[in-house]
């Protein structure tokens, strides 16, 4: 493989919404080229049957089995593996693939978008997900962080923090790292229905969700310990996140508000200046003067932040697209860095604005 030749990309768990978003992003990527998309539930079926909106790019492409994908990875010196498989399934798939690749002498690089490698110990994972981890020996091979908060990667693979976590961390880490607030933050997040996955459930059924807004898993959501772990890794601070998620009546996007008392008095302009300085080298994070809106970032890898402060309390608002920046786009951003490519490669498309 030469520097000018395409880098083979493999997508695991290929029929879900995140996999569909990965496939969409790969159609326009200047360096990654889809080599295989795996679905053990639909091997041999056309990709366009699951994703009709991708028919123009993948009209002849079919889902492949795990064994076919494994053979491809074992025959390719280097490739990019994106796992969009479900939580509790991804770890075993990745472990099997990496074991086979090691025996074949090939070197795949993995970004896992599930929750399976977000903790550094099996005990932490099992405490949250209530079942044993399928590949505990692999946990030390993965780092979980948003790209903006980790400049040097010390592991061969990456675990993406997820959609709620991405928005919450982008809003919270500057407050903690700059010492603006105590390590207790109150988080309200609203997510679109695609965040619940492709399989229909009561919470995503359109007649129940349309024109409505409601909370769920208040102060008990599984993302809170994941956010705390990533914040600790980014800042060295043990913080508490009081998180209340909500289901919104839209398909794509997340809006998060993080509130906390200020350690020292500050006004809105001072907080905005601090956020702009903190993210000065982050091409996908934009700090705005006005309240961010989901439609400004929907379908993109951008995050928009704004803040308000009254001398005693600060509120930081963040919007991201849950399928893109919070999942597939963040994974591509990581893979760009892992292969020494420009971090923005294939990810600079603007939001459509009207959805």
BELJO-V109838 format. One record per residue. N is the residue number from 1. RES is the residue in one small letter. PSI is psi as a letter, one per 20 degrees, with the letter a starting at -180 (* if undefined). Layout:
BEGIN
n={N:N}
res={RES:RES}
psi={PSI:PSI}
END
This chain:
BEGIN
n={1:2:3:4:5:6:7:8:9:10:11:12:13:14:15:16:17:18:19:20:21:22:23:24:25:26:27:28:29:30:31:32:33:34:35:36:37:38:39:40:41:42:43:44:45:46:47:48:49:50:51:52:53:54:55:56:57:58:59:60:61:62:63:64:65:66:67:68:69:70:71:72:73:74:75:76:77:78:79:80:81:82:83:84:85:86:87:88:89:90:91:92:93:94:95:96:97:98:99:100:101:102:103:104:105:106:107:108:109:110:111:112:113:114:115:116:117:118:119:120:121:122:123:124:125:126:127:128:129:130:131:132:133:134:135:136:137:138:139:140:141:142:143:144:145:146:147:148:149:150:151:152:153:154:155:156:157:158:159:160:161:162:163:164:165:166:167:168:169:170:171:172:173:174:175:176:177:178:179:180:181:182:183:184:185:186:187:188:189:190:191:192:193:194:195:196:197:198:199:200:201:202:203:204:205:206:207:208:209:210:211:212:213:214:215:216:217:218:219:220:221:222:223:224:225:226:227:228:229:230:231:232:233:234:235:236:237:238:239:240:241:242:243:244:245:246:247:248:249:250:251:252:253:254:255:256:257:258:259:260:261:262:263:264:265:266:267:268:269:270:271:272:273:274:275:276:277:278:279:280:281:282:283:284:285:286:287:288:289:290:291:292:293:294:295:296:297:298:299:300:301:302:303:304:305:306:307:308:309:310:311:312:313:314:315:316:317:318:319:320:321:322:323:324:325:326:327:328:329:330:331:332:333:334:335:336:337:338:339:340:341:342:343:344:345:346:347:348:349:350:351:352:353:354:355}
res={x:x:x:x:x:x:x:x:x:x:x:x:x:x:x:x:x:x:x:x:x:x:x:x:x:x:x:x:x:x:x:x:x:x:x:x:x:x:x:x:x:x:x:x:x:x:x:x:x:x:x:x:x:x:x:x:x:x:x:x:x:x:x:x:x:x:x:x:x:x:x:x:x:x:x:x:x:x:x:x:x:x:x:x:x:x:x:x:x:x:x:x:x:x:x:x:x:x:x:x:x:x:x:x:x:x:x:x:x:x:x:x:x:x:x:x:x:x:x:x:x:x:x:x:x:x:x:x:x:x:x:x:x:x:x:x:x:x:x:x:x:x:x:x:x:x:x:x:x:x:x:x:x:x:x:x:x:x:x:x:x:x:x:x:x:x:x:x:x:x:x:x:x:x:x:x:x:x:x:x:x:x:x:x:x:x:x:x:x:x:x:x:x:x:x:x:x:x:x:x:x:x:x:x:x:x:x:x:x:x:x:x:x:x:x:x:x:x:x:x:x:x:x:x:x:x:x:x:x:x:x:x:x:x:x:x:x:x:x:x:x:x:x:x:x:x:x:x:x:x:x:x:x:x:x:x:x:x:x:x:x:x:x:x:x:x:x:x:x:x:x:x:x:x:x:x:x:x:x:x:x:x:x:x:x:x:x:x:x:x:x:x:x:x:x:x:x:x:x:x:x:x:x:x:x:x:x:x:x:x:x:x:x:x:x:x:x:x:x:x:x:x:x:x:x:x:x:x:x:x:x:x:x:x:x:x:x:x:x:x:x:x:x:x:x:x:x:x:x:x:x:x:x:x:x}
psi={p:r:h:i:q:q:p:p:p:p:p:q:l:j:i:r:g:g:g:h:h:g:g:g:h:h:h:j:p:i:h:q:p:p:h:q:p:p:o:i:h:l:p:i:q:p:h:i:h:h:m:h:i:j:h:h:h:k:h:i:p:q:q:r:r:g:h:g:g:g:h:g:h:i:j:o:g:p:r:p:o:p:o:k:q:q:p:i:h:g:g:h:g:g:g:g:g:h:g:g:h:g:h:i:k:r:m:q:p:p:o:p:i:a:j:h:k:i:q:i:q:h:g:g:g:h:h:g:i:k:r:q:p:i:m:h:i:i:h:i:i:q:p:o:q:q:h:i:j:o:h:p:p:j:q:i:r:q:p:p:h:r:g:g:g:g:g:g:g:h:h:h:g:h:g:g:h:i:k:h:r:r:l:o:q:p:p:p:q:p:q:r:h:i:i:j:r:h:p:p:r:h:i:i:p:g:h:h:h:p:k:r:p:q:r:q:l:p:j:j:q:i:h:g:h:g:g:g:g:h:h:g:h:h:i:j:p:o:q:p:o:n:p:o:q:q:p:r:l:r:g:q:q:p:p:p:p:p:q:q:q:q:g:q:p:q:r:g:h:g:g:g:h:g:g:h:h:h:k:h:j:o:i:i:p:p:o:r:i:q:p:q:q:g:i:h:i:p:j:r:j:q:p:p:q:r:q:p:q:k:h:h:q:q:p:p:p:p:p:r:p:h:h:e:h:i:e:g:g:h:g:h:g:g:h:g:h:h:j:k:r:p:h:i:p:j:j:j:q:r:q:h:h:o:*}
END
